[in-house]
């Protein structure tokens, strides 16, 4: 019995150490995961703000100009499609992120056409409500960029932690997460025609 007691003590200490180490890895990974989830919620919040502003912009434009119906419908439809998409940040896949991004790109594109078309209406450009909404949209686009940048920084920290050795041996329940990427062709400046 005296010969087995030291072996039992060593085994108990090793098992206890393993569980303590595992708990430490799990708790730290949970902190990174929560940060990533929060920054994704910030991205969605910034897009939601833009979608809320678009309704006001459309109503202002509609009331102030005999407006091109197809452009207006494109904005409304793109906004509806973008607001219908929801992503669970804990189960996010690169495909879901790409679909979300495509819907938001549709809004950006339709909104760009709307703002270019507005140039045809000098009375609308001097309307204080329209100018304020236009400034709010520009501010919101900056907020979206900031939110996406912070999201990617958060994902970088999360992925860096869960994929490191030996962490990944203890964190099988924490899969790698996708980054928010720019759409194909975003490196080319858009052509604006008046």
Secondary structure, DSSP 8 states (H G I E B T S, - for coil): -HHHHHHHHHHHHHHHHHHHHHHHHHHHHHHHHHHHHHHHHHHHHHHHHHHHHHHHHHHHHHHHS---HHHHHHHHHHHHHHHT----GGG--HHHHHHHHHHHHHHHHHHHHHHHHHTT-HHHHH-HHHHHHHHHHHHHHHHHHHHHHHHHHHHHHHHHHHHSTTHHHH-TTS---------TTTTS------
